[in-house]
């Protein structure tokens, strides 16, 4: 069956078109669009009118792509910005009215589970690992040991939420870094109950950007994971945190939707490296939308 999966993220909408079997899938098309759905409203628990218009345009584009590829079933999944918004259901109802596609609004733990399921397509957990998915509204953490999901959480410390909650300088001041890290610690208290981990598994998104910045080329296609040393990663994170918006705008491997919020993502990643004393980094190209494909492989 040819399916289209639309991940309506807080910053980015992602479309995956794949041919599925009972045991595998083949990617036909994989595209993303910066929408900034949470901008201007996420801290007020609403989706702004301007953000909705951007979303309708992106969703409409994805709908046309699905028609061009003769997709048999299209599924949409709404995450942090939509589930937190008081007008979230009205927004998804309007999407259904316009495109006859139902968008399932998932809670944070289901989002974490789908991310875990997605990563399992590409990575075999042989050492205690921590999956991290840096989102715009939330960030998911899944600790995996002995090849099984052990602990998972979804924390409201996404980059869009952070930048609207804490208007910051460019570049970040030391005081602002401390404020953000204190917020991460406060909101992420549950992480103190997580067991030991050795490997950080970055789930696509910002981690692909870190990889591309270091290697100066696009993230390889396919489901193969990629690795960076912790030293390599820290060098890129330090550059991002210390950079100005103008410098990031000139960087060929930081996509427009990430340029403003990249220092928050980098600071959060450094916080995790330090908190868990991470030994190595693996970057998976898979996340939520690939996790949905597990529904077709059972």
C-alpha positions as CSV (number, residue, x, y, z in Angstrom):
1,X,0.0,0.0,0.0
2,X,1.2,3.5,-0.8
3,X,0.7,5.8,2.2
4,X,1.3,9.4,2.9
5,X,2.1,10.5,6.5
6,X,2.0,14.1,7.4
7,X,3.7,15.2,10.7
8,X,2.3,18.6,11.7
9,X,5.1,19.7,13.9
10,X,5.3,23.0,15.8
11,X,8.1,24.3,13.5
12,X,8.1,22.0,10.5
13,X,5.5,20.0,8.6
14,X,7.0,16.7,7.2
15,X,5.6,14.5,4.5
16,X,6.7,10.9,4.0
17,X,5.3,8.9,1.1
18,X,6.2,5.2,1.2
19,X,5.2,1.8,-0.2
20,X,4.6,-0.5,2.7
21,X,4.7,-4.3,3.1
22,X,4.1,-6.4,6.2
23,X,7.8,-6.2,7.0
24,X,9.4,-3.2,5.3
25,X,8.8,0.0,3.4
26,X,10.3,1.9,0.5
27,X,10.5,5.7,0.6
28,X,9.0,7.3,-2.4
29,X,9.1,10.9,-1.4
30,X,10.3,12.8,1.7
31,X,9.7,16.5,2.0
32,X,9.5,19.2,4.7
33,X,8.3,22.8,4.9
34,X,8.9,25.3,7.6
35,X,5.5,26.5,8.9
36,X,6.2,27.9,12.4
37,X,2.8,26.7,13.6
38,X,3.6,27.6,17.2
39,X,5.0,31.0,16.5
40,X,3.0,33.8,18.0
41,X,0.7,31.6,20.0
42,X,2.2,28.6,21.7
43,X,2.8,30.4,25.0
44,X,-0.9,31.5,24.9
45,X,-2.2,28.1,24.0
46,X,-3.5,29.1,20.6
47,X,-2.6,28.8,17.0
48,X,-2.5,32.2,15.5
49,X,-4.5,33.1,12.4
50,X,-1.2,33.8,10.5
51,X,0.2,30.4,11.5
52,X,-3.0,28.7,10.4
53,X,-2.8,30.3,6.9
54,X,0.8,29.1,6.6
55,X,-0.3,25.6,7.7
56,X,-3.2,25.5,5.2
57,X,-0.8,26.4,2.3
58,X,1.8,23.7,3.4
59,X,-0.9,21.1,3.9
60,X,-2.4,21.9,0.5
61,X,1.0,21.5,-1.1
62,X,1.5,18.1,0.5
63,X,-2.0,17.1,-0.5
64,X,-1.2,17.8,-4.2
65,X,2.1,15.9,-3.9
66,X,0.2,12.9,-2.5
67,X,-2.2,13.1,-5.4
68,X,0.6,13.3,-7.9
69,X,2.2,10.1,-6.4
70,X,-1.2,8.3,-6.3
71,X,-1.2,7.8,-2.6
72,X,-3.9,5.4,-1.4
73,X,-4.2,6.6,2.2
74,X,-3.1,9.9,3.8
75,X,-2.7,10.3,7.6
76,X,-2.0,13.4,9.6
77,X,-0.6,13.7,13.1
78,X,-0.7,16.8,15.3
79,X,1.8,17.2,18.0
80,X,2.7,19.8,20.7
81,X,1.4,23.1,19.2
82,X,-1.9,21.5,18.2
83,X,-2.5,19.4,21.3
84,X,-1.8,22.4,23.6
85,X,-3.9,24.9,21.6
86,X,-7.4,25.7,22.8
87,X,-8.3,26.0,19.1
88,X,-6.4,22.9,18.1
89,X,-9.5,20.8,17.3
90,X,-11.1,23.6,15.4
91,X,-7.9,23.9,13.3
92,X,-7.9,20.1,12.5
93,X,-11.6,20.3,11.7
94,X,-10.8,23.0,9.2
95,X,-8.1,20.9,7.6
96,X,-10.7,18.0,7.3
97,X,-13.2,20.4,5.8
98,X,-10.7,21.6,3.2
99,X,-8.9,18.3,2.4
100,X,-11.0,15.5,3.8
101,X,-8.0,14.2,5.8
102,X,-8.3,13.5,9.5
103,X,-5.4,14.7,11.6
104,X,-5.0,12.7,14.8
105,X,-3.9,14.8,17.7
106,X,-1.5,12.6,19.8
107,X,-0.3,13.1,23.3
108,X,3.3,13.4,24.4
109,X,3.8,9.8,25.4
110,X,2.3,8.5,22.2
111,X,4.6,10.9,20.3
112,X,7.6,9.5,22.2
113,X,6.5,5.9,21.4
114,X,6.1,6.7,17.7
115,X,9.6,8.2,17.7
116,X,11.0,5.1,19.3
117,X,9.2,2.9,16.8
118,X,10.6,5.0,14.0
119,X,14.2,4.8,15.2
120,X,14.0,1.0,15.5
121,X,13.8,0.9,11.7
122,X,17.4,2.2,11.5
123,X,19.2,1.4,14.8
124,X,19.7,-1.7,16.8
125,X,20.1,-0.9,20.5
126,X,23.1,-2.8,21.8
127,X,24.1,-0.4,24.5
128,X,22.0,1.7,27.0
129,X,20.8,4.6,24.8
130,X,18.8,7.8,25.0
131,X,16.8,8.9,22.0
132,X,16.3,12.6,21.8
133,X,13.9,14.4,19.4
134,X,14.3,18.2,19.5
135,X,10.9,19.6,18.6
136,X,9.5,23.1,18.4
137,X,6.9,22.7,21.1
138,X,8.2,19.6,23.0
139,X,11.3,17.4,23.2
140,X,11.0,13.7,23.6
141,X,13.4,11.5,25.5
142,X,13.3,7.7,25.4
143,X,15.8,5.6,27.3
144,X,16.4,2.1,25.8
145,X,18.3,-0.7,27.5
146,X,18.7,-4.3,26.6
147,X,16.9,-3.7,23.3
148,X,13.6,-2.6,24.8
149,X,11.9,0.7,25.5
150,X,12.3,1.4,29.2
151,X,11.5,5.0,30.0
152,X,10.0,7.8,28.0
153,X,8.8,11.4,28.4
154,X,7.7,14.4,26.5
155,X,8.9,17.7,27.9
156,X,7.5,21.1,27.0
157,X,10.9,22.6,26.3
158,X,10.7,22.9,22.6
159,X,12.8,25.5,20.8
160,X,9.8,27.6,19.6
161,X,8.3,27.5,23.1
162,X,11.6,28.5,24.6
163,X,12.3,31.5,22.3
164,X,8.8,32.9,22.9
165,X,9.0,32.3,26.7
166,X,12.5,33.7,27.1
167,X,13.3,36.5,24.5
168,X,17.0,36.2,24.2
169,X,20.0,38.3,23.0
170,X,21.9,37.5,19.8
171,X,24.1,35.8,20.7
172,X,23.0,34.4,24.0
173,X,24.4,35.9,27.1
174,X,25.9,33.8,29.9
175,X,22.9,34.8,32.1
176,X,20.4,33.7,29.4
177,X,22.2,30.4,29.0
178,X,21.9,29.8,32.8
179,X,18.2,30.8,32.8
180,X,17.5,28.3,29.9
181,X,19.4,25.5,31.5
182,X,17.6,26.1,34.8
183,X,14.3,25.8,32.9
184,X,15.4,22.6,31.2
185,X,16.3,21.2,34.6
186,X,13.1,22.2,36.2
187,X,10.9,20.9,33.4
188,X,13.1,17.8,32.9
189,X,13.2,16.7,36.5
190,X,11.9,13.2,35.5
191,X,15.2,12.7,33.6
192,X,16.9,12.4,37.0
193,X,15.1,9.0,37.4
194,X,16.5,7.7,34.1
195,X,19.2,5.0,34.4
196,X,22.7,5.1,32.9
197,X,23.1,5.7,29.1
198,X,26.1,5.6,26.9
199,X,24.8,6.6,23.5
200,X,22.7,9.6,22.4
201,X,20.5,8.7,19.5
202,X,19.5,11.9,17.8
203,X,16.2,11.6,15.9
204,X,16.5,13.4,12.6
205,X,15.7,17.1,12.5
206,X,18.3,19.3,14.2
207,X,20.7,16.4,14.5
208,X,20.8,16.1,10.8
209,X,21.7,19.8,10.7
210,X,24.6,19.2,13.1
211,X,25.9,16.4,10.9
212,X,25.6,18.5,7.7
213,X,27.4,21.5,9.3
214,X,30.3,19.3,10.3
215,X,30.6,17.3,7.1
216,X,29.6,20.2,4.7
217,X,27.3,18.0,2.7
218,X,23.7,16.8,2.9
219,X,22.7,14.0,5.3
220,X,22.8,10.7,3.3
221,X,19.6,9.4,1.9
222,X,18.1,6.1,3.1
223,X,17.7,4.6,6.6
224,X,21.4,4.3,7.5
225,X,22.4,5.9,10.8
226,X,25.4,8.2,10.9
227,X,27.9,8.9,13.7
228,X,29.8,11.9,15.0
229,X,32.3,12.0,17.8
230,X,31.3,13.9,20.9
231,X,34.2,16.3,20.2
232,X,32.9,16.9,16.7
233,X,29.4,17.6,17.9
234,X,30.5,19.9,20.7
235,X,32.5,22.0,18.2
236,X,29.4,22.5,16.1
237,X,27.2,23.2,19.2
238,X,29.7,25.8,20.5
239,X,29.8,27.6,17.2
240,X,26.0,27.7,17.0
241,X,25.6,29.0,20.6
242,X,28.2,31.7,20.0
243,X,26.9,32.7,16.6
244,X,24.8,35.7,15.5
245,X,21.6,35.3,13.5
246,X,23.5,37.0,10.6
247,X,26.2,34.3,10.7
248,X,23.6,31.5,10.8
249,X,21.7,33.0,7.9
250,X,24.9,32.8,5.8
251,X,25.5,29.2,6.8
252,X,24.5,26.9,3.8
253,X,23.6,23.9,6.0
254,X,21.2,25.6,8.5
255,X,17.8,25.7,6.9
256,X,15.8,28.9,7.3
257,X,13.2,27.6,9.8
258,X,16.1,26.6,12.2
259,X,18.3,29.7,12.0
260,X,16.6,31.7,14.7
261,X,16.1,28.9,17.1
262,X,19.3,26.9,16.5
263,X,21.1,28.2,19.6
264,X,18.4,26.9,21.9
265,X,18.6,23.5,20.2
266,X,22.4,23.5,20.6
267,X,22.3,24.6,24.2
268,X,19.7,21.9,25.0
269,X,21.8,19.2,23.3
270,X,24.9,20.3,25.3
271,X,22.9,20.1,28.5
272,X,21.9,16.5,27.7
273,X,25.5,15.6,26.9
274,X,26.7,16.9,30.2
275,X,23.7,15.6,32.2
276,X,24.2,12.0,31.1
277,X,27.9,12.0,30.4
278,X,27.2,10.8,26.8
279,X,30.0,8.8,25.2
280,X,28.9,8.6,21.6
281,X,26.4,10.0,19.2
282,X,24.3,8.2,16.6
283,X,22.0,10.1,14.2
284,X,18.9,8.4,12.9
285,X,17.1,9.7,9.9
286,X,13.9,8.2,11.3
287,X,11.4,9.7,13.8
288,X,7.6,10.0,14.2
289,X,6.5,9.5,10.6
290,X,8.6,6.3,10.2
291,X,7.1,5.1,13.5
292,X,3.7,5.3,12.0
293,X,4.8,2.8,9.4
294,X,5.1,0.2,12.1
295,X,1.3,0.1,12.0
296,X,1.5,-1.4,8.6
297,X,4.2,-4.0,9.4
298,X,2.3,-6.0,12.0
